[in-house]
Amino acid sequence: MTNLEELGQKAQNAAFELGQLGTKAKNAALMAMADSLVLNTKQIIEANKEDYDNAEKNGVKKAMLDRLLLTPDRINDMATGLRQVMDLPDPIGKIDRGWQTETGLDITQERVPLGVIGMIYEARPNVTVDAAGLCFKAGNAVILRGGKEAINSNIALSETLRQALKKVGITEDAVQLIDDVSHETAQKMMELSEYIDVLIPRGSGKFIKMVVDKAKVPIIETGAGNCHIYVDKDANLDKALQIIINAKVQRPSVCNAAEKVILHKDIANEFLPDLYDALRANSVEVRGDTLSRAIEPDIIPATEEDWDTEYDDYIIAIKIVDSLDQAVKHINKYNTKHSESIITENYTASRKFMKQIDAAVVYTNASTRFTDGQQFGFGAEIGISTQKLHARGPMGANELTTTKYLVQGDGQIRL
Amino acid sequence: MTNLEELGQKAQNAAFELGQLGTKAKNAALMAMADSLVLNTKQIIEANKEDYDNAEKNGVKKAMLDRLLLTPDRINDMATGLRQVMDLPDPIGKIDRGWQTETGLDITQERVPLGVIGMIYEARPNVTVDAAGLCFKAGNAVILRGGKEAINSNIALSETLRQALKKVGITEDAVQLIDDVSHETAQKMMELSEYIDVLIPRGSGKFIKMVVDKAKVPIIETGAGNCHIYVDKDANLDKALQIIINAKVQRPSVCNAAEKVILHKDIANEFLPDLYDALRANSVEVRGDTLSRAIEPDIIPATEEDWDTEYDDYIIAIKIVDSLDQAVKHINKYNTKHSESIITENYTASRKFMKQIDAAVVYTNASTRFTDGQQFGFGAEIGISTQKLHARGPMGANELTTTKYLVQGDGQIRL
């Protein structure tokens, strides 16, 4: 079994070094990492072929196989991602606020790295590179633990990044991979509070729930998205139709896709038939409550479980409500606090929905698909936080930092 | 056993209501709570007498008895505390940042309440009032679970606050006390993730560690303080002496008191005898390493365990180092990331210490005793966070909030 204490100690030492690095040195390293990925394309693809063949042999599903596959283009995309992270502003050293106290102490609150970040994730090997890059930009050491299906790819990728770091004279322990994919080691990693400051799980809802249950290290929960679109009585129905189809169909497998539509009763009769046809034309299975089935009998009856479910698939469920208040109540009860949107031309309805819905991101007249680090302009993201502590919504490099108070005095004692 | 689900549901409903309240309504409620405390002084003191007599009968230590005791003055202080919280700026509704995206979406990141805060704490009944006031100011519902020694006092205090809320027309469920002091109920509270957004433990280091180990709800860890004062070779030794005595002796039982002194070898011969005499004159037991005992043989030998220990008592341990680097290394290894201070007149030494020490608050030429919400100017504090997620250092009303992204569009879909 991997000696996690040793690994943790190395990460902590590396974090201390990274905390002292300037922006220039960090960016040079990110550039070197990007270049090395491109130069090592052949070796990375060979390692990935091993993973792919094993997965195929083990009867892994086609969609999953595709997520595992690395091609020269995909490796190039990873390198491009690192160069984009390089171009981002450095979040470290920024002064959030500062003031002088009554006793004459000068206090400044400054952004500093979190320290050591643990990433625990499932199959996609690109997380290895994306996470390493973003953690590094914010001056953090990272300990990576990917899924067993991608282990050879992850070793090749992380070794490539480590060699690049070495080449520019930075400790390679800034990026470490746990190459032991046993459950025991994963469990030990989740308890490594002495060395890991924050653990970020990435993967399916089930996977994240498992990590949250088992971890002792502080966690940032990401990803679960049971997102709703509410079509108000004063909605522009053309906008509503376009936004719902986009939010459901443009990429159904991701957490910011819409899973539920809530319709105000006053527009349901007019709108639902068009909506139903458009959804069906896009191969979406449509479920709904009794009221919606009274309008469109081909709708499949929704059960109580449906309102709680994130399908991540070509399925949507529709509910008809009497009022905006009822819509807000339903959404706050069943949502995962990710992204919710109201379609309305009514000022007061928009204002009320935006204030009363409890979620990381609340929209008026836009698709929930915009909840994303790139779309928000953060350049890259490590995940979308659905918890309320520390960070909420898309997390970029800035969310991988903490603060420190620096207090300058000239002999002050407390009376 | 208390029905915690029901209590949690009530708290969640209350949190929704509080989230919609304006500053004026919240301040009127805080004023009413303060007034009610003063008016109910007699009943509160009667309830407290019961707790006090029980504790005395059970042989509780004198220092502990004093922490439990309520007097008219102490109740008045709690009321004053609430009025101070009333006067603080409202952290809710503040826009942290805002921008427009390439697709024409207007994004603002706004401060909103956390929702439901759980407080789990030991004996001191004033936490009941302080926590309720600060949570309420930031628009949060609070679920309180105090120690069994103070149960009668806590019931009297929380009922007083609830009556005051009722009087001003705000749901009394904004403040709820778990009056069942069994361990089973405490354990269930720590697992109530569906209803409690954040759990904040207050009490001894041992108590907090227990909560961190057992809780499933996200936690803000507070309080452990193994604080160091490093006296540099270029220190003003008069300042150093005053600051060390203040940081150790002014209130030794609290987390921001100094527990360790690190001396640079170049000033140790001159400074240690004076320091030793001053500490002994203040009844402080002095422990130290071999080098310090070579200078002052009456110093008690320190063991490895000493460097790790938060005494919270009239004890201090002294270590002599060769260099600033060695001091930084020692402190980063043994500190609890609370508060650390360098005493120096040297610009570069100060800058280096401030940058390299990993702690919530780092000082130059000041006592660690300033790490405190009141001293920082936050008006009140709910605790001092020693973790890196969410909040670090003294936590005031602002730290009891999270953010929400509000996104305004006019039909945007993602391409």
Boltz contact constraints between the chains, C-beta under 6 A:
constraints:
  - contact:
      token1: [A, 101]
      token2: [B, 377]
      max_distance: 6.0
  - contact:
      token1: [A, 105]
      token2: [B, 366]
      max_distance: 6.0
  - contact:
      token1: [A, 114]
      token2: [B, 388]
      max_distance: 6.0
  - contact:
      token1: [A, 197]
      token2: [B, 388]
      max_distance: 6.0
  - contact:
      token1: [A, 218]
      token2: [B, 389]
      max_distance: 6.0
  - contact:
      token1: [A, 239]
      token2: [B, 411]
      max_distance: 6.0
  - contact:
      token1: [A, 242]
      token2: [B, 413]
      max_distance: 6.0
  - contact:
      token1: [A, 243]
      token2: [B, 413]
      max_distance: 6.0
  - contact:
      token1: [A, 246]
      token2: [B, 413]
      max_distance: 6.0
  - contact:
      token1: [A, 250]
      token2: [B, 414]
      max_distance: 6.0
  - contact:
      token1: [A, 354]
      token2: [B, 406]
      max_distance: 6.0
  - contact:
      token1: [A, 361]
      token2: [B, 405]
      max_distance: 6.0
  - contact:
      token1: [A, 362]
      token2: [B, 406]
      max_distance: 6.0
  - contact:
      token1: [A, 363]
      token2: [B, 407]
      max_distance: 6.0
  - contact:
      token1: [A, 364]
      token2: [B, 408]
      max_distance: 6.0
  - contact:
      token1: [A, 365]
      token2: [B, 409]
      max_distance: 6.0
  - contact:
      token1: [A, 365]
      token2: [B, 410]
      max_distance: 6.0
  - contact:
      token1: [A, 365]
      token2: [B, 411]
      max_distance: 6.0
  - contact:
      token1: [A, 366]
      token2: [B, 105]
      max_distance: 6.0
  - contact:
      token1: [A, 366]
      token2: [B, 407]
      max_distance: 6.0
  - contact:
      token1: [A, 366]
      token2: [B, 409]
      max_distance: 6.0
  - contact:
      token1: [A, 366]
      token2: [B, 412]
      max_distance: 6.0
  - contact:
      token1: [A, 367]
      token2: [B, 413]
      max_distance: 6.0
  - contact:
      token1: [A, 367]
      token2: [B, 414]
      max_distance: 6.0
  - contact:
      token1: [A, 369]
      token2: [B, 414]
      max_distance: 6.0
  - contact:
      token1: [A, 370]
      token2: [B, 414]
      max_distance: 6.0
  - contact:
      token1: [A, 377]
      token2: [B, 101]
      max_distance: 6.0
  - contact:
      token1: [A, 388]
      token2: [B, 114]
      max_distance: 6.0
  - contact:
      token1: [A, 388]
      token2: [B, 197]
      max_distance: 6.0
  - contact:
      token1: [A, 388]
      token2: [B, 402]
      max_distance: 6.0
  - contact:
      token1: [A, 389]
      token2: [B, 218]
      max_distance: 6.0
  - contact:
      token1: [A, 389]
      token2: [B, 390]
      max_distance: 6.0
  - contact:
      token1: [A, 390]
      token2: [B, 389]
      max_distance: 6.0
  - contact:
      token1: [A, 390]
      token2: [B, 390]
      max_distance: 6.0
  - contact:
      token1: [A, 392]
      token2: [B, 402]
      max_distance: 6.0
  - contact:
      token1: [A, 392]
      token2: [B, 403]
      max_distance: 6.0
  - contact:
      token1: [A, 393]
      token2: [B, 405]
      max_distance: 6.0
  - contact:
      token1: [A, 402]
      token2: [B, 388]
      max_distance: 6.0
  - contact:
      token1: [A, 402]
      token2: [B, 392]
      max_distance: 6.0
  - contact:
      token1: [A, 403]
      token2: [B, 392]
      max_distance: 6.0
  - contact:
      token1: [A, 405]
      token2: [B, 361]
      max_distance: 6.0
  - contact:
      token1: [A, 405]
      token2: [B, 393]
      max_distance: 6.0
  - contact:
      token1: [A, 406]
      token2: [B, 354]
      max_distance: 6.0
  - contact:
      token1: [A, 406]
      token2: [B, 362]
      max_distance: 6.0
  - contact:
      token1: [A, 407]
      token2: [B, 363]
      max_distance: 6.0
  - contact:
      token1: [A, 407]
      token2: [B, 366]
      max_distance: 6.0
  - contact:
      token1: [A, 408]
      token2: [B, 364]
      max_distance: 6.0
  - contact:
      token1: [A, 409]
      token2: [B, 365]
      max_distance: 6.0
  - contact:
      token1: [A, 409]
      token2: [B, 366]
      max_distance: 6.0
  - contact:
      token1: [A, 410]
      token2: [B, 365]
      max_distance: 6.0
  - contact:
      token1: [A, 411]
      token2: [B, 239]
      max_distance: 6.0
  - contact:
      token1: [A, 411]
      token2: [B, 365]
      max_distance: 6.0
  - contact:
      token1: [A, 412]
      token2: [B, 366]
      max_distance: 6.0
  - contact:
      token1: [A, 413]
      token2: [B, 242]
      max_distance: 6.0
  - contact:
      token1: [A, 413]
      token2: [B, 243]
      max_distance: 6.0
  - contact:
      token1: [A, 413]
      token2: [B, 246]
      max_distance: 6.0
  - contact:
      token1: [A, 413]
      token2: [B, 367]
      max_distance: 6.0
  - contact:
      token1: [A, 414]
      token2: [B, 250]
      max_distance: 6.0
  - contact:
      token1: [A, 414]
      token2: [B, 367]
      max_distance: 6.0
  - contact:
      token1: [A, 414]
      token2: [B, 369]
      max_distance: 6.0
